Amino acid sequence: MSGSGFVDEAPGADPNRGAGRGDRRRAWRLGGFFTTVVLALLVFGGWAWTSRAHADDLAAFEVLSTEFDVMDRSLTPQRHSAIAPCREQPDGIVTRTYSVQDGSGVKELVIYLKGTGWGEVVSAPPAVATMTRLVDGHGQSLTLVKDDHSTLPLSLTASSAGSAIGCLLR
């Protein structure tokens, strides 16, 4: 022992100290491997689930987009755009803008849309018609806006509900 109270020599080897150490290391390795496999399966399952949700969102959006392409061929064609789900927001959007001089009237559009399965709901200005429907469990909505002085619509905006979770790992 030194003057400061510390022992100068190292303790001798303890014959019981290293016993079972290899078994503990093997158990930790096995536990780590098992945890890694479970996490990998969870990540893969999450990816598969969100991919499926996104595929369902795209399928519902394609129905909406195709229907408006058919409408364009059936009625006076208009300027349009389509934004698929997840590009700017979870929902998919289809828009149509109308000329102020010619084109289909609001009543003609509403009658056509009711004939294709849209149901009219109460609308608030500036919308003259708000419609909804369900496609494979996906809610879709449509708003038709017109100027006060015209029977012709200004724009039609339809959206197909998308899943934010489906967009997460896309």
N, C-alpha and C positions, 0 to 999 in steps of 0.2 A: 504494500500500500504506500502511496506517496504522501507527501506532506499536505496536499490539497484534498485528500480523501478519495482519490481515484485508484483503482486497481491497475497496476502496470502490466499485468500479464493477461492474455486472452484466456477465456474459459476453455476448458478441454472439450473435446467432441462429445456430444451427447449421443449415445447409441440409439435412443428412441426418436430423436429429432427428425430424421428423414423418412421414417416409416410411413407408407401410404401416400407419399407425395406424387408418385406416378399415376395412381388411381385418381387423385384429385385433378391433375392436369388433363387426363383422359376425359373425365366427366365434364370439365369446362369446355374442352374442344367439342365434345359431343353436343353439349348444350348450345354452344355458339353455332354449330352447324345446323342444329334443329331450328334455332331462332332465325337464322339466315334463310332457311328453306321456307318457314312460315311467312316471313316478311315478303319474300319473293312471290309466294302464292297470293298474298293479299294485294300486292302491287299489280300483279298480272290480272287478278280478278277485278280490281278497280278499273284498270285500263279497259278490260273487255266490257265491263258494264257501261262505262261512259261512252265507249265506241258504239255500243249497241243503241244507247240513248240518242247519240248523234245520228246514227243511221235512221232511226225512227223519225227524228226531227226532219232530216233531209227528205225522207219518203213523203211525209205530210206536206212539206213545202213543194215538192215536185207536183203533187196533185193540184195544189193551189196555182202554181205557175202554169201548168199545162191547161188548166181550166180557163185562165185568162188569155192564153194564146188562142184557144178555140173561140173565146168571146171576140177577140180581135178579128178573127176570120168571119164570124157570123154578123158582127155589127161593124160600124165604121171604124177602121183601124185608128189607133191613137198612139201618141208618144208614150213610151213606157220604160220602166227599169225594174230590175229584180235583184235583191240582195239576199243571198243564201244565209241560213242560220250560221252564227258564230263569226261572221266576217266583221260586223260592227257591234252586234248585240246578240243575245241568244235567239231572239225571234227572227224568222225569215220575213222579208217585206217585198211586196209586189206593188208597184205604183203605176197609175195611168194618169196622164194629164191631157186635158181636152182643149181643143181650139175654141175660141169664143164665137167663131162664125158658123161652124157646121159640126155635125156629129150626132150621136145618139142623145136623145133627151133623157132626163133623170127618170121619168116614169118608165121609159123603154128599158133602161138599164136595170131598174128595180124588178120589173116583171121578168126579164131574162134571168137575173140572179135568183129570184124565188123559184123559178123553174129548174134551177140546177142544185137546189137543196139549201139555199141560204134562208134563214129566218130573220125577219125584221124585228128589231127591238127599238125602244124609245131612244131618240137621238137628241142631242143638244146642239144649238147653233155653234159654229157655222155649218155643221153637218145637216144634210137634209135626209139622209138615210144611214142608219147603222144596222149592220146585219152580222149574224154569227152562225156558226155551225161547228160540228164535231167531226173530225176525220181521224179514224183509228186512235181515238183517245186524245187527240191533239185539238185544242180549241183554236178556232180561226175566227178572226173578226175583220170587218170591212167598214170603212167610212167613206161616204160619198158627199163631197162638198160642192156647193154651187154658189154663184153670185146672186145677190138679191134680185137683180133685174133680168135674169136670163132663165130660160127653161133648160139650158144646156149646163151640164156639170163642169166644174173647174178641174176636179181631181178625184181619183178613187185610190184609196190606200188600203191594202189588205195585208194582214199579218198572220203568220202561222206560228203558234206558240212553240218556242224552242226551250231546251233544257240547259240551264247554266252549268249544271254538272256534266251534261254531255259535251259542252264546249271546253270544260276544264282541261282534259288531257288530250284534246283533239290535236 
